[in-house]
């Protein structure tokens, strides 16, 4: 049996159509796997908050150690506080603002040194 040119063309078109339909249907059955689910809790949910909290705690502890060292170094000067200075220092020292307490001691120390230099001149 011999196929004519028209029949061969028709068979080629049908084969191509079946191939295209097969590819389209094959792609419709393929589903990509969903992305892996992650469990997130809290704001950060990672080591970030723990690192920040640890760094903050370390800084606060270092500040407290620094204030203690300053107090030990200037113990005799601290005893020379008047009532107003003592009340202000106790207020700053009792709060969470260690920088303010350190600034107050530094300013007070510079003021005392200036007074000593003026008296010595």
RODOZA-990103 format. One record per residue: residue in three letters; chain; z, x, y of N, C-alpha, C in turn. Coordinates in steps of 0.1 Angstrom, whole numbers, plus 2048, in hexadecimal, padded with zeros to 3 digits. Layout:
N
@residuo=ALA | cadena=A | nw=Z | nu=X | nv=Y | caw=Z | cau=X | cav=Y | cw=Z | cu=X | cv=Y
...
//
This chain:
121
@residuo=UNK | cadena=A | nw=800 | nu=808 | nv=7F4 | caw=800 | cau=800 | cav=800 | cw=800 | cu=809 | cv=80C
@residuo=UNK | cadena=A | nw=7F8 | nu=806 | nv=815 | caw=7F6 | cau=80E | cav=821 | cw=7FB | cu=805 | cv=82D
@residuo=UNK | cadena=A | nw=802 | nu=80C | nv=835 | caw=807 | cau=806 | cav=841 | cw=7FE | cu=809 | cv=84D
@residuo=UNK | cadena=A | nw=7FC | nu=7FE | nv=855 | caw=7F4 | cau=800 | cav=860 | cw=7FC | cu=807 | cv=86B
@residuo=UNK | cadena=A | nw=7F4 | nu=80B | nv=875 | caw=7FB | cau=811 | cav=881 | cw=805 | cu=808 | cv=887
@residuo=UNK | cadena=A | nw=801 | nu=7FB | nv=889 | caw=80A | cau=7F1 | cav=88F | cw=817 | cu=7EF | cv=887
@residuo=UNK | cadena=A | nw=815 | nu=7EF | nv=87A | caw=821 | cau=7ED | cav=871 | cw=82A | cu=7F9 | cv=872
@residuo=UNK | cadena=A | nw=824 | nu=805 | nv=872 | caw=82D | cau=811 | cav=873 | cw=834 | cu=811 | cv=881
@residuo=UNK | cadena=A | nw=82E | nu=80D | nv=88B | caw=834 | cau=80D | cav=898 | cw=83F | cu=802 | cv=898
@residuo=UNK | cadena=A | nw=83D | nu=7F7 | nv=892 | caw=847 | cau=7ED | cav=891 | cw=853 | cu=7F2 | cv=889
@residuo=UNK | cadena=A | nw=850 | nu=7F9 | nv=87D | caw=85B | cau=7FE | cav=875 | cw=863 | cu=809 | cv=87D
@residuo=UNK | cadena=A | nw=85D | nu=811 | nv=885 | caw=863 | cau=81B | cav=88D | cw=86C | cu=814 | cv=898
@residuo=UNK | cadena=A | nw=867 | nu=80A | nv=89E | caw=86F | cau=803 | cav=8A8 | cw=87B | cu=7FC | cv=8A2
@residuo=UNK | cadena=A | nw=879 | nu=7F6 | nv=896 | caw=885 | cau=7F0 | cav=88F | cw=88F | cu=7FA | cv=88B
@residuo=UNK | cadena=A | nw=88A | nu=806 | nv=886 | caw=894 | cau=810 | cav=882 | cw=89C | cu=815 | cv=88E
@residuo=UNK | cadena=A | nw=895 | nu=817 | nv=899 | caw=89B | cau=81B | cav=8A6 | cw=8A5 | cu=811 | cv=8AA
@residuo=UNK | cadena=A | nw=8A1 | nu=804 | nv=8AA | caw=8AA | cau=7F9 | cav=8AE | cw=8B7 | cu=7F9 | cv=8A5
@residuo=UNK | cadena=A | nw=8B5 | nu=7FA | nv=898 | caw=8C0 | cau=7FB | cav=88E | cw=8C9 | cu=807 | cv=891
@residuo=UNK | cadena=A | nw=8C3 | nu=812 | nv=895 | caw=8CB | cau=81E | cav=898 | cw=8D4 | cu=81C | cv=8A4
@residuo=UNK | cadena=A | nw=8CE | nu=816 | nv=8AF | caw=8D5 | cau=813 | cav=8BB | cw=8E0 | cu=809 | cv=8B9
@residuo=UNK | cadena=A | nw=8DD | nu=7FE | nv=8B1 | caw=8E7 | cau=7F4 | cav=8AE | cw=8F3 | cu=7FB | cv=8A6
@residuo=UNK | cadena=A | nw=8EF | nu=803 | nv=89D | caw=8FA | cau=80A | cav=895 | cw=903 | cu=813 | cv=89D
@residuo=UNK | cadena=A | nw=8FD | nu=81A | nv=8A7 | caw=905 | cau=823 | cav=8B0 | cw=90E | cu=81A | cv=8B9
@residuo=UNK | cadena=A | nw=908 | nu=810 | nv=8BE | caw=910 | cau=807 | cav=8C7 | cw=91C | cu=801 | cv=8BF
@residuo=UNK | cadena=A | nw=919 | nu=7FB | nv=8B4 | caw=924 | cau=7F5 | cav=8AC | cw=92E | cu=800 | cv=8A7
@residuo=UNK | cadena=A | nw=929 | nu=80B | nv=8A4 | caw=932 | cau=816 | cav=8A0 | cw=93C | cu=81A | cv=8AB
@residuo=UNK | cadena=A | nw=936 | nu=81B | nv=8B7 | caw=93F | cau=81E | cav=8C2 | cw=949 | cu=813 | cv=8C5
@residuo=UNK | cadena=A | nw=945 | nu=807 | nv=8C3 | caw=94E | cau=7FC | cav=8C6 | cw=95A | cu=7FC | cv=8BC
@residuo=UNK | cadena=A | nw=959 | nu=802 | nv=8B0 | caw=964 | cau=802 | cav=8A7 | cw=96D | cu=80E | cv=8A9
@residuo=UNK | cadena=A | nw=968 | nu=818 | nv=8B0 | caw=971 | cau=824 | cav=8B3 | cw=97A | cu=821 | cv=8BE
@residuo=UNK | cadena=A | nw=987 | nu=823 | nv=8BC | caw=991 | cau=821 | cav=8C7 | cw=998 | cu=82E | cv=8C8
@residuo=UNK | cadena=A | nw=999 | nu=834 | nv=8D4 | caw=9A0 | cau=840 | cav=8D6 | cw=9AF | cu=83D | cv=8D4
@residuo=UNK | cadena=A | nw=9B6 | nu=847 | nv=8CF | caw=9C5 | cau=845 | cav=8CD | cw=9CC | cu=844 | cv=8DB
@residuo=UNK | cadena=A | nw=9D6 | nu=83C | nv=8DC | caw=9DD | cau=83A | cav=8E9 | cw=9E4 | cu=847 | cv=8EC
@residuo=UNK | cadena=A | nw=9E6 | nu=849 | nv=8F9 | caw=9ED | cau=855 | cav=8FD | cw=9FC | cu=855 | cv=8F8
@residuo=UNK | cadena=A | nw=A01 | nu=860 | nv=8F5 | caw=A0F | cau=860 | cav=8F0 | cw=A19 | cu=85A | cv=8FA
@residuo=UNK | cadena=A | nw=A22 | nu=852 | nv=8F4 | caw=A2B | cau=84C | cav=8FD | cw=A37 | cu=856 | cv=900
@residuo=UNK | cadena=A | nw=A3C | nu=855 | nv=90C | caw=A47 | cau=85E | cav=910 | cw=A53 | cu=855 | cv=914
@residuo=UNK | cadena=A | nw=A5E | nu=858 | nv=911 | caw=A6A | cau=851 | cav=914 | cw=A70 | cu=857 | cv=921
@residuo=UNK | cadena=A | nw=A6F | nu=84F | nv=92C | caw=A74 | cau=854 | cav=939 | cw=A80 | cu=84C | cv=93D
@residuo=UNK | cadena=A | nw=A8B | nu=852 | nv=940 | caw=A97 | cau=84B | cav=944 | cw=A9C | cu=852 | cv=951
@residuo=UNK | cadena=A | nw=AA2 | nu=84B | nv=95A | caw=AA7 | cau=850 | cav=966 | cw=A9C | cu=853 | cv=970
@residuo=UNK | cadena=A | nw=A9F | nu=85A | nv=97B | caw=A95 | cau=85D | cav=985 | cw=A8C | cu=869 | cv=980
@residuo=UNK | cadena=A | nw=A92 | nu=873 | nv=97B | caw=A8B | cau=87F | cav=978 | cw=A88 | cu=87F | cv=969
@residuo=UNK | cadena=A | nw=A92 | nu=87C | nv=961 | caw=A92 | cau=87C | cav=953 | cw=A8E | cu=889 | cv=94D
@residuo=UNK | cadena=A | nw=A8F | nu=894 | nv=954 | caw=A8C | cau=8A1 | cav=94E | cw=A98 | cu=8AA | cv=952
@residuo=UNK | cadena=A | nw=A96 | nu=8B7 | nv=94F | caw=AA0 | cau=8C0 | cav=952 | cw=AA2 | cu=8C3 | cv=961
@residuo=UNK | cadena=A | nw=A99 | nu=8BD | nv=969 | caw=A9A | cau=8C0 | cav=977 | cw=AA7 | cu=8BC | cv=97E
@residuo=UNK | cadena=A | nw=AAC | nu=8B0 | nv=97B | caw=AB8 | cau=8AB | cav=981 | cw=AC4 | cu=8B4 | cv=97C
@residuo=UNK | cadena=A | nw=AC4 | nu=8B8 | nv=96F | caw=ACF | cau=8C0 | cav=96A | cw=ACF | cu=8CE | cv=971
@residuo=UNK | cadena=A | nw=AC3 | nu=8D3 | nv=973 | caw=AC1 | cau=8E0 | cav=97A | cw=AC6 | cu=8DF | cv=988
@residuo=UNK | cadena=A | nw=AC2 | nu=8D4 | nv=98F | caw=AC6 | cau=8D2 | cav=99D | cw=AD5 | cu=8D0 | cv=99E
@residuo=UNK | cadena=A | nw=ADB | nu=8C8 | nv=995 | caw=AEA | cau=8C6 | cav=995 | cw=AF1 | cu=8D3 | cv=992
@residuo=UNK | cadena=A | nw=AEC | nu=8DB | nv=989 | caw=AF2 | cau=8E8 | cav=986 | cw=AF1 | cu=8F2 | cv=991
@residuo=UNK | cadena=A | nw=AE6 | nu=8F2 | nv=998 | caw=AE4 | cau=8FB | cav=9A3 | cw=AED | cu=8F6 | cv=9AF
@residuo=UNK | cadena=A | nw=AEE | nu=8E9 | nv=9B1 | caw=AF7 | cau=8E4 | cav=9BC | cw=B05 | cu=8E7 | cv=9B8
@residuo=UNK | cadena=A | nw=B0A | nu=8E5 | nv=9AC | caw=B18 | cau=8E8 | cav=9A8 | cw=B1A | cu=8F7 | cv=9AA
@residuo=UNK | cadena=A | nw=B11 | nu=8FF | nv=9A6 | caw=B12 | cau=90E | cav=9A8 | cw=B14 | cu=912 | cv=9B6
@residuo=UNK | cadena=A | nw=B0C | nu=90B | nv=9BF | caw=B0C | cau=90E | cav=9CD | cw=B1A | cu=90A | cv=9D3
@residuo=UNK | cadena=A | nw=B1E | nu=8FE | nv=9CF | caw=B2B | cau=8F9 | cav=9D4 | cw=B36 | cu=903 | cv=9D0
@residuo=UNK | cadena=A | nw=B36 | nu=907 | nv=9C3 | caw=B40 | cau=910 | cav=9BE | cw=B40 | cu=91E | cv=9C5
@residuo=UNK | cadena=A | nw=B33 | nu=922 | nv=9C8 | caw=B32 | cau=92F | cav=9CF | cw=B37 | cu=92E | cv=9DD
@residuo=UNK | cadena=A | nw=B35 | nu=922 | nv=9E3 | caw=B3A | cau=920 | cav=9F1 | cw=B49 | cu=920 | cv=9F1
@residuo=UNK | cadena=A | nw=B4F | nu=919 | nv=9E7 | caw=B5E | cau=919 | cav=9E6 | cw=B64 | cu=927 | cv=9E4
@residuo=UNK | cadena=A | nw=B5D | nu=92F | nv=9DC | caw=B62 | cau=93D | cav=9D9 | cw=B60 | cu=945 | cv=9E6
@residuo=UNK | cadena=A | nw=B56 | nu=943 | nv=9ED | caw=B54 | cau=94A | cav=9FA | cw=B5E | cu=946 | cv=A04
@residuo=UNK | cadena=A | nw=B61 | nu=939 | nv=A05 | caw=B6C | cau=935 | cav=A0E | cw=B79 | cu=93B | cv=A0A
@residuo=UNK | cadena=A | nw=B7C | nu=93B | nv=9FD | caw=B89 | cau=941 | cav=9F8 | cw=B89 | cu=950 | cv=9FC
@residuo=UNK | cadena=A | nw=B7E | nu=957 | nv=9FB | caw=B7E | cau=965 | cav=9FE | cw=B80 | cu=967 | cv=A0D
@residuo=UNK | cadena=A | nw=B7A | nu=95F | nv=A15 | caw=B7D | cau=95F | cav=A24 | cw=B8B | cu=95D | cv=A27
@residuo=UNK | cadena=A | nw=B91 | nu=953 | nv=A20 | caw=B9F | cau=950 | cav=A23 | cw=BA8 | cu=95B | cv=A1F
@residuo=UNK | cadena=A | nw=BA5 | nu=962 | nv=A14 | caw=BAD | cau=96D | cav=A0F | cw=BAC | cu=979 | cv=A19
@residuo=UNK | cadena=A | nw=BA0 | nu=97B | nv=A1E | caw=B9D | cau=986 | cav=A27 | cw=BA4 | cu=984 | cv=A35
@residuo=UNK | cadena=A | nw=BA4 | nu=978 | nv=A39 | caw=BAA | cau=975 | cav=A46 | cw=BB7 | cu=96D | cv=A45
@residuo=UNK | cadena=A | nw=BBF | nu=970 | nv=A3B | caw=BCB | cau=968 | cav=A38 | cw=BD4 | cu=969 | cv=A44
@residuo=UNK | cadena=A | nw=BD7 | nu=975 | nv=A4A | caw=BE0 | cau=976 | cav=A55 | cw=BDA | cu=96F | cv=A61
@residuo=UNK | cadena=A | nw=BCD | nu=96F | nv=A63 | caw=BC7 | cau=968 | cav=A6F | cw=BC9 | cu=959 | cv=A6D
@residuo=UNK | cadena=A | nw=BC7 | nu=954 | nv=A60 | caw=BC8 | cau=946 | cav=A5E | cw=BD6 | cu=941 | cv=A61
@residuo=UNK | cadena=A | nw=BE0 | nu=949 | nv=A5F | caw=BEE | cau=945 | cav=A62 | cw=BF0 | cu=944 | cv=A71
@residuo=UNK | cadena=A | nw=BE7 | nu=94A | nv=A79 | caw=BE8 | cau=949 | cav=A87 | cw=BE1 | cu=93C | cv=A8D
@residuo=UNK | cadena=A | nw=BDB | nu=934 | nv=A84 | caw=BD5 | cau=927 | cav=A89 | cw=BE0 | cu=91F | cv=A91
@residuo=UNK | cadena=A | nw=BDC | nu=919 | nv=A9C | caw=BE5 | cau=910 | cav=AA2 | cw=BE3 | cu=902 | cv=A9B
@residuo=UNK | cadena=A | nw=BEB | nu=8F8 | nv=A9F | caw=BEB | cau=8EB | cav=A97 | cw=BDD | cu=8E5 | cv=A98
@residuo=UNK | cadena=A | nw=BD6 | nu=8E5 | nv=AA3 | caw=BC9 | cau=8DF | cav=AA4 | cw=BBF | cu=8E6 | cv=A9B
@residuo=UNK | cadena=A | nw=BBF | nu=8F3 | nv=A9B | caw=BB6 | cau=8FB | cav=A93 | cw=BB9 | cu=8F8 | cv=A84
@residuo=UNK | cadena=A | nw=BC5 | nu=8F8 | nv=A81 | caw=BC9 | cau=8F6 | cav=A73 | cw=BC4 | cu=8E8 | cv=A6E
@residuo=UNK | cadena=A | nw=BC6 | nu=8DE | nv=A76 | caw=BC2 | cau=8D0 | cav=A73 | cw=BB3 | cu=8D0 | cv=A71
@residuo=UNK | cadena=A | nw=BAB | nu=8D6 | nv=A7A | caw=B9D | cau=8D6 | cav=A79 | cw=B98 | cu=8DE | cv=A6D
@residuo=UNK | cadena=A | nw=B9E | nu=8E9 | nv=A6A | caw=B9B | cau=8F1 | cav=A5E | cw=B9E | cu=8E9 | cv=A51
@residuo=UNK | cadena=A | nw=BAA | nu=8E3 | nv=A51 | caw=BAD | cau=8DB | cav=A45 | cw=BA4 | cu=8CF | cv=A43
@residuo=UNK | cadena=A | nw=B9F | nu=8C9 | nv=A4E | caw=B96 | cau=8BE | cav=A4D | cw=B88 | cu=8C3 | cv=A47
@residuo=UNK | cadena=A | nw=B83 | nu=8CE | nv=A4C | caw=B77 | cau=8D4 | cav=A48 | cw=B78 | cu=8D9 | cv=A39
@residuo=UNK | cadena=A | nw=B83 | nu=8DF | nv=A36 | caw=B85 | cau=8E5 | cav=A29 | cw=B87 | cu=8DA | cv=A1E
@residuo=UNK | cadena=A | nw=B8C | nu=8CF | nv=A22 | caw=B8E | cau=8C4 | cav=A19 | cw=B82 | cu=8BC | cv=A16
@residuo=UNK | cadena=A | nw=B78 | nu=8BD | nv=A1F | caw=B6B | cau=8B6 | cav=A1D | cw=B62 | cu=8BE | cv=A15
@residuo=UNK | cadena=A | nw=B56 | nu=8B8 | nv=A14 | caw=B4C | cau=8BF | cav=A0B | cw=B43 | cu=8C8 | cv=A13
@residuo=UNK | cadena=A | nw=B45 | nu=8C9 | nv=A20 | caw=B3C | cau=8D2 | cav=A28 | cw=B42 | cu=8E0 | cv=A2A
@residuo=UNK | cadena=A | nw=B40 | nu=8E8 | nv=A1F | caw=B46 | cau=8F6 | cav=A1F | cw=B3F | cu=8FE | cv=A2A
@residuo=UNK | cadena=A | nw=B32 | nu=8FB | nv=A2D | caw=B2C | cau=903 | cav=A37 | cw=B32 | cu=901 | cv=A45
@residuo=UNK | cadena=A | nw=B37 | nu=8F5 | nv=A48 | caw=B3E | cau=8F2 | cav=A54 | cw=B4B | cu=8FA | cv=A55
@residuo=UNK | cadena=A | nw=B52 | nu=8FA | nv=A4A | caw=B5F | cau=901 | cav=A49 | cw=B5C | cu=910 | cv=A4B
@residuo=UNK | cadena=A | nw=B52 | nu=916 | nv=A45 | caw=B4F | cau=924 | cav=A47 | cw=B4B | cu=927 | cv=A56
@residuo=UNK | cadena=A | nw=B43 | nu=91E | nv=A5C | caw=B3F | cau=91F | cav=A6A | cw=B4B | cu=91F | cv=A73
@residuo=UNK | cadena=A | nw=B54 | nu=916 | nv=A70 | caw=B60 | cau=915 | cav=A78 | cw=B68 | cu=922 | cv=A78
@residuo=UNK | cadena=A | nw=B6A | nu=927 | nv=A6B | caw=B71 | cau=934 | cav=A6A | cw=B6A | cu=93F | cv=A71
@residuo=UNK | cadena=A | nw=B5D | nu=940 | nv=A70 | caw=B55 | cau=94A | cav=A76 | cw=B56 | cu=949 | cv=A85
@residuo=UNK | cadena=A | nw=B54 | nu=93D | nv=A8B | caw=B55 | cau=93B | cav=A99 | cw=B63 | cu=93F | cv=A9E
@residuo=UNK | cadena=A | nw=B6D | nu=93B | nv=A97 | caw=B7B | cau=93E | cav=A9B | cw=B7E | cu=94D | cv=A9A
@residuo=UNK | cadena=A | nw=B78 | nu=953 | nv=A90 | caw=B7A | cau=962 | cav=A8F | cw=B73 | cu=969 | cv=A9A
@residuo=UNK | cadena=A | nw=B67 | nu=965 | nv=A9E | caw=B60 | cau=96B | cav=AA9 | cw=B68 | cu=969 | cv=AB6
@residuo=UNK | cadena=A | nw=B6D | nu=95D | nv=AB8 | caw=B75 | cau=95A | cav=AC4 | cw=B81 | cu=963 | cv=AC5
@residuo=UNK | cadena=A | nw=B88 | nu=965 | nv=AB9 | caw=B94 | cau=96E | cav=AB9 | cw=B91 | cu=97C | cv=ABC
@residuo=UNK | cadena=A | nw=B86 | nu=981 | nv=AB6 | caw=B82 | cau=98F | cav=AB9 | cw=B7E | cu=991 | cv=AC7
@residuo=UNK | cadena=A | nw=B77 | nu=987 | nv=ACD | caw=B74 | cau=988 | cav=ADC | cw=B81 | cu=988 | cv=AE4
@residuo=UNK | cadena=A | nw=B8B | nu=980 | nv=AE0 | caw=B97 | cau=980 | cav=AE8 | cw=B9F | cu=98E | cv=AE6
@residuo=UNK | cadena=A | nw=B9E | nu=994 | nv=ADA | caw=BA4 | cau=9A1 | cav=AD8 | cw=B9D | cu=9AC | cv=AE0
@residuo=UNK | cadena=A | nw=B90 | nu=9AB | nv=AE0 | caw=B88 | cau=9B5 | cav=AE8 | cw=B8B | cu=9B4 | cv=AF7
@residuo=UNK | cadena=A | nw=B8C | nu=9A7 | nv=AFC | caw=B8F | cau=9A5 | cav=B0A | cw=B9D | cu=9AA | cv=B0D
@residuo=UNK | cadena=A | nw=BA7 | nu=9A8 | nv=B04 | caw=BB4 | cau=9AD | cav=B07 | cw=BB5 | cu=9BC | cv=B06
@residuo=UNK | cadena=A | nw=BAD | nu=9C2 | nv=AFE | caw=BAD | cau=9D1 | cav=AFD | cw=BA6 | cu=9D8 | cv=B08
@residuo=UNK | cadena=A | nw=B9E | nu=9D1 | nv=B10 | caw=B97 | cau=9D7 | cav=B1B | cw=B9E | cu=9D9 | cv=B27
//
